[in-house]
Amino acid sequence: MARRARASAKERESAVATESQYRQFAAALLDRTTSDWIPYGTSADAELFTSLVRMRSRARQQVRDNPYARGAVRTIVQNVVGLNVGFQSRVMMLRGGKLDDGTNARIEKAWNRWCKKKYCSANGKHSFASMLRLAVGRVAVDGEVIVRFRRKAFSGSTIPLALQVIESDQLAEDYNRTAPGTGNPIRMGVEVDADERPVAYWIRPNHPGDYQFVTGGGSIQPVRIPAEEILHLAVFDRAGQTRAESWFCAALLRLKQMSSYEDAEIIRARAAACRMGFLKTTGGSSAFADLETTTGKPTVDPADGVTRQVRFAPGQFWQLQPNEEVDIPASPPPGDGGDPFLRMMLRSIATSIGISYATFANDHGQSNFSSSRLSLLDDRDNWRVIQAWLIENLIQPIFERWLDTAVLYSALDLPNYFADPERYSDCRWKPRGWAWIDPLKDVQSAILAVNAGLDTLTNQITQNGGDVEDLFKERRIELDLAEQYRIPLAADTRVTNNTAAVDPSATADSNNTAAGDNTNAQQ
């Protein structure tokens, strides 16, 4: 009885365990097929601490050597920044609700002057536009970049402010302790307060990988720099995350494997293309003794135990030793089977980076116009998100710091600025846009949307990277110039000629007038 009771108890325990297992989510089951799938519930910083340096180095190596990775970075930079991010000051007058054109013109002139590389860059190598391209490229590859405000005037600038771009290697990722004096925790070089707001950054004065060129015993011990002097540009995907990973992190392994596969295919094709011959000797000694050995010396007697190596080269004939034969494994040239495999790999890599396959691989042979258009539109949505992120986290903070410094040092005279700085910092940033995919149909649909009230002319012009005010000014100049020289334009859109198209009541009045004229004519 006791033995039967123990057996039934074990059966009940087994049944309970089985039932508990099937109550779980399928993604959480631990069975024969998922026994090797054991992730850890660590924080973002804990995961990055063990992987950040190696992952960053591998991403840089792939961008240096892999053409697809290099092209992806170029695509990101060109679409997010392009030539430049335009600037338009939007300071309003205190009364009347109109723009203060004089103040806006002075701010824009001073900003455009400071954006030259001899003024805005601490090392004098980058204009503001090229610095934006550098920052976006570093964030894509390294995951983050540091921009430091330098309170110093360069090249005779009237505004004592410049920017210094610092690679993320100098932000000491191995510096984890309690900050002396403040008691704040330091997480991978970032000192944060109780609310996880950065209060300081511990940055190495020299790059840790630049030891070959550092003279005079350059130190790599981190130095505390207040957060007010630093812009840490990174995309944070998890709450509490202090550092950021490369945008290529999910694609690095596949990029490496694909590169190795391509190398193997090239070597196999080269071996298959080599046409070589071997002369067999049935007895006696060989008349040729120029086969190379692993020791680098010619082999005369094969009985000496030295292993010989034959280098494949097209058009060569080698003399074999007596009683020797050559067994060369079949090495067919690459066939059509490699293309589907490479396309599959490239699709997964492009998806992880956030670029469409056609753009990433520069392969439009597998798509038609509709699918290409859909891919371009998806890409553009992604670029707009990154553009908004760049403006919010880098461009606007730099402009506000520049404006404060310019007013403080009398480079700009803005009345009552510090009483209402937000009034003067109001502006519009104009990131690059894109041309129509199908110009005829896209323009027609835009006109219909604007005329139906479903969209605005400002929005349509902005999507193409333009500005409605600049367009109207240039159009006004063109119309006046054409009228001055009496040159008819194909599309003269002056209000005086299109009152009926704008004002429905005018259309009705003109129709009534025309009807009256017809009646009088009949009478």
C-alpha positions as CSV (number, residue, x, y, z in Angstrom):
1,M,0.0,0.0,0.0
2,A,2.8,2.4,0.9
3,R,4.6,1.6,-2.3
4,R,1.4,2.2,-4.3
5,A,0.8,5.5,-2.5
6,R,4.3,6.7,-3.3
7,A,3.9,5.8,-7.0
8,S,0.6,7.7,-7.2
9,A,2.2,10.7,-5.6
10,K,5.0,10.8,-8.2
11,E,2.4,10.5,-10.9
12,R,0.5,13.5,-9.5
13,E,3.7,15.5,-9.3
14,S,4.5,14.6,-12.9
15,A,1.0,15.6,-14.0
16,V,1.2,18.9,-12.2
17,A,4.6,19.7,-13.7
18,T,3.4,18.8,-17.2
19,E,0.2,20.9,-16.7
20,S,2.3,23.8,-15.4
21,Q,4.6,23.6,-18.4
22,Y,1.7,23.8,-20.9
23,R,0.2,26.8,-19.1
24,Q,3.3,28.8,-20.1
25,F,3.6,30.9,-23.3
26,A,5.0,28.9,-26.2
27,A,7.9,31.3,-26.4
28,A,8.8,30.5,-22.8
29,L,8.7,26.7,-23.0
30,L,11.9,24.9,-22.1
31,D,12.0,21.5,-23.9
32,R,14.1,19.5,-26.2
33,T,13.9,22.0,-29.1
34,T,14.6,25.1,-26.9
35,S,17.1,23.8,-24.4
36,D,19.9,25.8,-26.0
37,W,17.8,29.1,-25.9
38,I,18.7,30.5,-22.6
39,P,18.6,34.4,-22.6
40,Y,19.3,36.4,-19.5
41,G,17.1,39.0,-17.9
42,T,19.9,41.6,-17.5
43,S,19.6,45.4,-17.9
44,A,20.7,47.2,-21.0
45,D,23.8,48.5,-19.3
46,A,24.8,45.0,-18.1
47,E,24.5,43.6,-21.6
48,L,26.5,46.5,-23.1
49,F,29.2,46.4,-20.5
50,T,30.5,43.0,-21.7
51,S,29.9,43.7,-25.5
52,L,30.3,47.4,-26.2
53,V,34.0,47.7,-27.1
54,R,34.2,44.5,-29.2
55,M,30.9,45.1,-30.9
56,R,32.0,48.7,-31.8
57,S,35.3,47.5,-33.1
58,R,33.7,44.8,-35.3
59,A,31.2,47.3,-36.7
60,R,34.1,49.6,-37.7
61,Q,36.0,46.7,-39.3
62,Q,33.0,45.8,-41.4
63,V,32.4,49.4,-42.5
64,R,36.1,49.6,-43.5
65,D,36.2,46.3,-45.4
66,N,32.6,45.3,-46.4
67,P,31.2,47.2,-49.3
68,Y,27.6,46.7,-48.3
69,A,28.2,48.1,-44.8
70,R,30.2,51.0,-46.1
71,G,27.4,51.8,-48.6
72,A,24.8,51.6,-45.9
73,V,26.5,54.3,-43.8
74,R,26.8,56.5,-46.9
75,T,23.1,56.0,-47.6
76,I,22.2,56.9,-44.0
77,V,24.3,60.1,-44.0
78,Q,23.2,61.2,-47.5
79,N,19.5,60.8,-46.7
80,V,19.5,62.2,-43.1
81,V,21.7,65.2,-43.6
82,G,22.6,65.5,-47.3
83,L,24.1,68.8,-48.2
84,N,22.9,70.6,-45.1
85,V,20.0,71.2,-42.8
86,G,18.6,74.6,-43.7
87,F,17.8,77.2,-41.0
88,Q,15.1,79.8,-40.9
89,S,14.5,82.1,-37.9
90,R,10.9,82.6,-36.9
91,V,11.0,85.5,-34.4
92,M,7.5,87.1,-34.3
93,M,6.8,90.8,-33.7
94,L,5.3,91.6,-30.3
95,R,2.2,92.9,-32.0
96,G,0.4,92.1,-35.2
97,G,1.3,88.4,-35.4
98,K,3.8,89.0,-38.2
99,L,7.4,87.9,-38.5
100,D,10.1,90.3,-37.4
101,D,12.0,90.3,-40.7
102,G,14.8,92.5,-39.6
103,T,15.6,90.4,-36.5
104,N,15.3,87.2,-38.4
105,A,17.7,88.4,-41.1
106,R,20.3,89.3,-38.5
107,I,20.1,86.0,-36.7
108,E,20.2,84.0,-40.0
109,K,23.2,86.0,-41.2
110,A,25.1,85.5,-37.9
111,W,24.3,81.8,-37.8
112,N,25.4,81.1,-41.4
113,R,28.6,83.0,-40.8
114,W,29.4,81.0,-37.6
115,C,28.6,77.6,-39.4
116,K,31.8,78.0,-41.4
117,K,34.5,75.5,-40.4
118,K,37.0,78.0,-39.2
119,Y,34.6,79.3,-36.6
120,C,32.3,76.4,-35.5
121,S,34.9,73.6,-35.4
122,A,37.5,73.5,-32.7
123,N,40.0,71.7,-35.0
124,G,39.0,73.8,-38.0
125,K,38.3,70.7,-40.1
126,H,34.5,70.7,-40.3
127,S,31.8,73.1,-41.2
128,F,28.5,72.7,-39.4
129,A,27.1,70.6,-42.2
130,S,30.1,68.3,-42.4
131,M,30.0,67.9,-38.6
132,L,26.4,66.8,-38.8
133,R,27.4,64.2,-41.4
134,L,30.3,63.0,-39.2
135,A,28.0,62.8,-36.2
136,V,25.3,60.8,-38.0
137,G,27.9,58.4,-39.4
138,R,29.5,57.8,-36.1
139,V,26.2,57.1,-34.4
140,A,25.3,54.6,-37.1
141,V,28.6,52.7,-36.8
142,D,29.6,53.2,-33.1
143,G,26.1,53.7,-31.6
144,E,27.0,57.1,-30.1
145,V,29.1,60.2,-30.4
146,I,30.1,63.0,-28.1
147,V,29.9,66.7,-29.0
148,R,31.6,69.0,-26.6
149,F,31.0,72.8,-26.4
150,R,34.3,74.7,-26.3
151,R,34.0,78.2,-24.7
152,K,36.6,79.6,-27.0
153,A,36.7,81.8,-30.1
154,F,38.7,80.4,-33.1
155,S,40.0,82.3,-36.1
156,G,38.9,85.7,-34.8
157,S,35.2,84.7,-34.3
158,T,33.1,87.2,-32.5
159,I,31.3,84.4,-30.7
160,P,33.5,82.4,-28.2
161,L,31.9,79.0,-28.9
162,A,33.1,76.0,-31.0
163,L,32.3,72.3,-31.2
164,Q,34.5,69.4,-30.7
165,V,33.5,65.9,-31.9
166,I,34.8,63.1,-29.6
167,E,34.6,59.4,-30.4
168,S,32.8,57.2,-27.9
169,D,36.0,55.3,-27.1
170,Q,37.1,58.2,-24.9
171,L,33.9,58.0,-22.8
172,A,35.4,55.5,-20.3
173,E,33.1,52.5,-20.5
174,D,35.2,50.7,-17.8
175,Y,34.8,53.5,-15.3
176,N,32.1,52.2,-12.9
177,R,32.1,53.5,-9.3
178,T,30.8,56.1,-7.0
179,A,31.7,59.7,-8.0
180,P,34.0,61.3,-5.4
181,G,32.4,64.3,-3.7
182,T,28.9,63.8,-5.0
183,G,28.2,60.2,-4.3
184,N,26.5,59.8,-7.7
185,P,26.8,56.4,-9.4
186,I,29.0,56.4,-12.5
187,R,27.8,53.9,-15.1
188,M,30.3,53.2,-17.9
189,G,31.7,56.7,-17.7
190,V,28.3,58.6,-17.3
191,E,27.7,60.1,-13.9
192,V,23.9,60.2,-13.1
193,D,21.8,61.5,-10.3
194,A,19.0,59.8,-8.4
195,D,16.6,60.5,-11.3
196,E,19.1,59.0,-13.8
197,R,19.8,62.4,-15.4
198,P,23.4,62.7,-16.6
199,V,25.3,65.3,-14.5
200,A,28.8,64.7,-15.8
201,Y,30.8,62.6,-18.3
202,W,34.1,61.0,-17.5
203,I,36.1,61.3,-20.7
204,R,39.7,60.3,-21.4
205,P,41.9,63.2,-22.7
206,N,43.3,60.9,-25.3
207,H,42.0,58.1,-27.5
208,P,42.9,54.8,-25.9
209,G,43.8,53.4,-29.3
210,D,46.0,56.3,-30.2
211,Y,49.0,55.3,-28.1
212,Q,51.4,55.2,-31.1
213,F,51.0,58.9,-31.6
214,V,50.6,60.2,-28.0
215,T,53.8,61.8,-26.9
216,G,54.9,63.1,-23.6
217,G,53.2,60.4,-21.6
218,G,49.6,61.3,-22.6
219,S,47.1,60.2,-20.0
220,I,44.1,58.1,-20.6
221,Q,42.7,58.5,-17.1
222,P,39.2,59.9,-17.4
223,V,38.5,63.5,-16.5
224,R,35.1,64.7,-15.2
225,I,33.3,67.1,-17.6
226,P,30.0,68.7,-16.5
227,A,27.0,67.6,-18.5
228,E,26.3,71.2,-19.5
229,E,29.4,71.0,-21.8
230,I,28.4,67.7,-23.4
231,L,25.9,66.5,-26.0
232,H,25.7,62.7,-25.9
233,L,24.1,61.8,-29.2
234,A,22.7,58.3,-29.1
235,V,19.5,56.3,-29.6
236,F,18.3,54.7,-26.4
237,D,16.0,51.7,-26.9
238,R,15.5,50.7,-23.2
239,A,14.6,52.5,-20.0
240,G,17.6,53.2,-17.8
241,Q,20.1,52.7,-20.7
242,T,23.3,54.8,-20.4
243,R,25.3,53.8,-23.5
244,A,24.1,52.7,-26.9
245,E,25.0,50.0,-29.4
246,S,25.9,50.2,-33.0
247,W,23.0,50.2,-35.5
248,F,24.8,47.2,-37.2
249,C,24.7,45.1,-34.0
250,A,22.1,42.6,-35.3
251,A,23.8,42.4,-38.7
252,L,27.5,42.0,-37.8
253,L,27.5,38.2,-37.6
254,R,25.7,37.8,-40.9
255,L,28.0,40.5,-42.6
256,K,31.0,38.5,-41.4
257,Q,29.6,35.2,-42.5
258,M,28.6,36.6,-45.9
259,S,32.0,38.0,-46.5
260,S,33.6,34.7,-45.7
261,Y,31.2,32.9,-48.0
262,E,32.0,35.4,-50.9
263,D,35.7,34.9,-50.3
264,A,35.3,31.1,-50.4
265,E,33.3,31.4,-53.7
266,I,36.0,33.6,-55.2
267,I,38.8,31.2,-54.2
268,R,36.8,28.3,-55.6
269,A,36.2,30.1,-58.9
270,R,39.9,31.0,-59.2
271,A,40.9,27.3,-58.5
272,A,38.3,26.1,-61.1
273,A,39.6,28.6,-63.7
274,C,43.2,27.4,-63.3
275,R,44.1,24.9,-66.1
276,M,47.1,22.9,-64.9
277,G,48.8,19.8,-66.0
278,F,50.9,17.1,-64.2
279,L,53.5,14.9,-65.8
280,K,53.7,11.4,-64.4
281,T,56.9,9.5,-64.1
282,T,56.8,5.7,-63.8
283,G,60.4,5.1,-62.8
284,G,63.7,6.8,-62.2
285,S,64.2,10.2,-60.9
286,S,62.4,13.4,-61.9
287,A,64.1,15.9,-64.2
288,F,62.4,18.7,-62.4
289,A,63.2,19.7,-58.8
290,D,61.5,23.1,-58.4
291,L,58.6,22.1,-56.3
292,E,58.3,24.3,-53.2
293,T,58.3,22.9,-49.7
294,T,57.1,24.2,-46.4
295,T,60.7,25.1,-45.5
296,G,61.1,27.2,-48.6
297,K,63.9,24.9,-50.1
298,P,63.6,22.9,-53.3
299,T,62.9,19.2,-52.7
300,V,65.2,16.8,-54.6
301,D,64.3,13.5,-52.8
302,P,60.7,12.9,-51.8
303,A,61.8,10.3,-49.3
304,D,63.2,12.9,-47.0
305,G,59.8,13.4,-45.4
306,V,59.4,17.0,-46.4
307,T,55.9,18.0,-47.3
308,R,55.7,19.6,-50.7
309,Q,53.1,22.3,-51.7
310,V,52.0,23.0,-55.3
311,R,50.8,26.5,-56.0
312,F,47.9,26.7,-58.4
313,A,48.5,29.0,-61.3
314,P,47.0,28.9,-64.8
315,G,49.0,27.4,-67.6
316,Q,51.6,25.6,-65.5
317,F,52.8,22.0,-65.7
318,W,54.4,20.2,-62.8
319,Q,56.6,17.2,-62.9
320,L,55.6,14.5,-60.4
321,Q,58.0,12.2,-58.6
322,P,58.1,8.5,-59.4
323,N,55.0,6.6,-58.2
324,E,53.1,9.8,-57.4
325,E,49.6,10.7,-58.5
326,V,47.5,13.9,-58.0
327,D,44.0,13.8,-56.7
328,I,42.3,17.2,-57.2
329,P,38.8,17.4,-55.8
330,A,36.2,18.6,-58.2
331,S,35.7,22.4,-57.9
332,P,32.9,23.5,-60.1
333,P,32.5,27.2,-60.7
334,P,29.9,29.2,-58.8
335,G,26.4,28.6,-60.3
336,D,23.1,30.4,-59.9
337,G,22.5,28.9,-56.5
338,G,24.6,31.6,-54.8
339,D,22.4,34.5,-55.8
340,P,19.3,33.5,-53.9
341,F,21.4,32.8,-50.8
342,L,23.1,36.2,-51.0
343,R,19.8,38.0,-51.5
344,M,18.4,36.2,-48.5
345,M,21.3,37.3,-46.4
346,L,21.2,40.9,-47.7
347,R,17.5,41.1,-46.9
348,S,18.0,40.2,-43.3
349,I,20.9,42.6,-43.0
350,A,19.0,45.5,-44.6
351,T,16.0,44.9,-42.3
352,S,18.2,44.9,-39.2
353,I,19.8,48.2,-40.2
354,G,16.5,49.8,-41.3
355,I,17.1,50.2,-45.0
356,S,15.1,48.6,-47.8
357,Y,16.8,45.7,-49.6
358,A,16.8,47.5,-53.0
359,T,18.5,50.5,-51.5
360,F,21.0,48.5,-49.3
361,A,22.0,46.1,-52.0
362,N,21.6,48.5,-54.9
363,D,19.6,45.7,-56.6
364,H,16.6,46.8,-58.5
365,G,16.4,43.8,-60.8
366,Q,14.1,42.0,-58.4
367,S,11.5,44.8,-58.2
368,N,9.0,46.6,-60.3
369,F,7.9,50.2,-60.1
370,S,5.3,49.7,-57.5
371,S,7.5,47.7,-55.1
372,S,10.4,50.2,-55.6
373,R,8.1,53.1,-54.8
374,L,6.8,51.3,-51.7
375,S,10.4,50.7,-50.6
376,L,11.4,54.3,-51.2
377,L,8.4,55.6,-49.2
378,D,9.2,53.3,-46.3
379,D,12.8,54.5,-46.4
380,R,11.8,58.1,-46.4
381,D,9.5,57.6,-43.4
382,N,12.5,56.2,-41.6
383,W,14.8,59.1,-42.7
384,R,12.2,61.6,-41.4
385,V,12.2,60.0,-38.0
386,I,16.0,60.1,-37.8
387,Q,16.0,63.7,-39.0
388,A,13.5,64.8,-36.3
389,W,15.7,63.0,-33.7
390,L,18.8,64.7,-35.0
391,I,17.2,68.2,-34.8
392,E,15.8,67.6,-31.3
393,N,18.9,66.1,-29.8
394,L,21.8,67.9,-31.5
395,I,20.9,70.8,-33.9
396,Q,18.4,72.7,-31.7
397,P,20.5,72.5,-28.5
398,I,23.6,73.7,-30.4
399,F,21.6,76.6,-31.8
400,E,20.2,77.6,-28.4
401,R,23.7,77.5,-26.9
402,W,25.0,79.6,-29.8
403,L,22.3,82.1,-29.5
404,D,22.9,82.6,-25.7
405,T,26.6,83.0,-26.3
406,A,26.1,85.4,-29.2
407,V,23.8,87.7,-27.2
408,L,25.9,87.5,-24.1
409,Y,29.0,88.6,-25.9
410,S,27.2,91.3,-27.9
411,A,27.6,89.6,-31.3
412,L,23.8,89.9,-31.6
413,D,21.7,92.8,-30.2
414,L,18.3,91.3,-29.3
415,P,16.3,93.5,-26.9
416,N,15.1,91.7,-23.7
417,Y,16.5,88.4,-24.9
418,F,17.1,86.8,-21.5
419,A,13.6,87.8,-20.4
420,D,12.1,85.7,-23.2
421,P,14.7,83.5,-24.9
422,E,12.1,81.2,-26.4
423,R,10.8,84.0,-28.5
424,Y,14.1,84.4,-30.2
425,S,15.0,80.7,-30.4
426,D,11.9,79.9,-32.4
427,C,13.0,78.7,-35.8
428,R,12.4,76.2,-38.5
429,W,14.9,73.6,-39.5
430,K,14.7,72.4,-43.1
431,P,16.2,68.9,-43.5
432,R,16.7,67.5,-47.0
433,G,13.7,66.3,-48.9
434,W,13.3,64.1,-51.9
435,A,12.2,64.5,-55.4
436,W,9.0,63.1,-56.7
437,I,9.1,59.4,-57.5
438,D,6.7,59.8,-60.5
439,P,6.7,63.5,-61.1
440,L,3.6,63.8,-63.3
441,K,1.3,61.7,-61.1
442,D,2.7,62.9,-57.9
443,V,2.3,66.6,-58.9
444,Q,-1.2,66.0,-60.1
445,S,-2.2,64.2,-56.8
446,A,-0.6,67.0,-54.8
447,I,-2.6,69.6,-56.7
448,L,-5.8,67.7,-56.2
449,A,-5.1,67.3,-52.4
450,V,-4.3,71.0,-52.0
451,N,-7.4,72.1,-54.0
452,A,-9.7,69.7,-52.0
453,G,-8.4,71.0,-48.7
454,L,-6.9,67.7,-47.7
455,D,-3.3,69.0,-47.6
456,T,-1.5,72.4,-47.6
457,L,0.9,73.8,-50.1
458,T,3.4,74.3,-47.2
459,N,3.4,70.6,-46.4
460,Q,3.8,69.6,-50.0
461,I,6.8,71.9,-50.5
462,T,8.4,70.9,-47.2
463,Q,8.2,67.2,-48.2
464,N,10.4,68.0,-51.1
465,G,12.9,69.8,-48.9
466,G,11.8,73.4,-49.8
467,D,10.3,76.3,-47.9
468,V,7.0,78.0,-48.9
469,E,8.3,81.4,-48.0
470,D,11.5,81.0,-50.0
471,L,9.5,79.6,-52.9
472,F,7.1,82.6,-52.9
473,K,9.9,85.1,-52.7
474,E,11.8,83.5,-55.6
475,R,8.6,83.2,-57.6
476,R,7.8,86.9,-57.1
477,I,11.2,87.8,-58.3
478,E,10.8,85.6,-61.4
479,L,7.4,87.1,-62.2
480,D,8.6,90.7,-61.8
481,L,11.7,90.0,-63.9
482,A,9.7,88.3,-66.7
483,E,7.3,91.3,-66.7
484,Q,10.2,93.7,-66.9
485,Y,11.6,92.0,-70.0
486,R,8.2,91.2,-71.4
487,I,8.8,87.5,-71.4
488,P,5.7,85.3,-71.2
489,L,5.9,82.4,-68.7
490,A,4.3,79.0,-69.4
491,A,2.6,79.1,-66.0
492,D,1.9,82.6,-64.7
493,T,0.2,81.9,-61.3
494,R,-0.2,85.5,-60.2
495,V,-3.3,86.1,-58.1
496,T,-4.7,88.7,-60.5
497,N,-4.9,86.1,-63.2
498,N,-6.4,83.4,-61.1
499,T,-9.0,85.1,-58.9
500,A,-11.7,82.9,-60.2
501,A,-9.7,79.7,-59.3
502,V,-9.2,80.9,-55.8
503,D,-12.5,82.6,-55.0
504,P,-15.6,80.5,-55.8
505,S,-17.8,83.6,-55.5
506,A,-15.7,85.2,-58.3
507,T,-16.4,82.2,-60.5
508,A,-20.1,82.5,-59.9
509,D,-20.1,86.3,-60.7
510,S,-18.1,85.7,-63.9
511,N,-20.6,83.0,-64.9
512,N,-23.5,85.3,-64.3
513,T,-21.9,88.1,-66.2
514,A,-21.2,85.8,-69.1
515,A,-24.8,84.6,-69.1
516,G,-26.1,88.1,-69.2
517,D,-23.8,89.0,-72.1
518,N,-25.2,86.0,-74.0
519,T,-28.8,87.1,-73.4
520,N,-28.1,90.7,-74.6
521,A,-26.4,89.3,-77.7
522,Q,-29.4,87.1,-78.5
523,Q,-31.8,90.1,-78.0
